[in-house]
Amino acid sequence: MNKELLRFIRTSKGMTQQELADLMGVTQSLIYAYENGRKPIAKHRVQQLRNIFSDDYVERCKRFLDG
């Protein structure tokens, strides 16, 4: 998962960075760092995001962004 995909998924669900951070048990500043490429998204966080948003939704968003 890359920063663009994370931001797209979050905003398409109408979530703020803080709301996502609360669901993940992390800080808003970490979500900000992920979305701005300041920190790579750890593999276990990618899995956590796939659990929150569902694998199917993540894959559909990925295909949409890939054109």
N, C-alpha and C positions, 0 to 999 in steps of 0.2 A: 504494500500500500504506500502510495506517495502522498506528498502534502496536498496536491491539488484534489486528489480523490477524497482524502479525509475532509477537507473543507467543503467539497461539493456534497458529500453525504450528510454532513452535519447540518449545513444550511438548507438542504432539500427537505430535511425533517423539521426545519424551523427551530433548531436548537441553538442556544448560545454556547460559547466555549465553556462557560461556567456550568451549564446544565450537563454537558457531556463530561466534564471533569468530575462532577458529583457522581454521575453514574459509574465512572471508572475508578473512583477513589483516588484521584490525582488532583493536582492543582490546575487552575486555569492557565497559569503561566506555562505549564508543560504542554497543554493543548496548543497554546499560542506558538511555542517553540516548534512543535511538530508541524503546524500549518505554515510556518514561515521558513522551514528548512534549517532551523538553527540546531535541531536535534533529530537524529534518525529515529523512526518509530520502531521500538523493540519488537521482536517477534511475538513475545507473549502479549504485548499491547495490541498488535494486529489481530491476534486471535480473540482477544477481549472485544475489540471493535466489531469483528465478524459475529460474535455472539450477541452483542447489543443490537446491531442493525440487521442481522441475518446474512448468511453467505449469499443467498439468492439476490438480495437487494444490493449488496456490495458488487456482485458480478454484473448486475444490470447497469449500475452506475458506471462501472469501469468501461463496459462496452459503449455506453452513451458518450463518455468523454473521449474514447478512442476514435469515435466517429464511425 
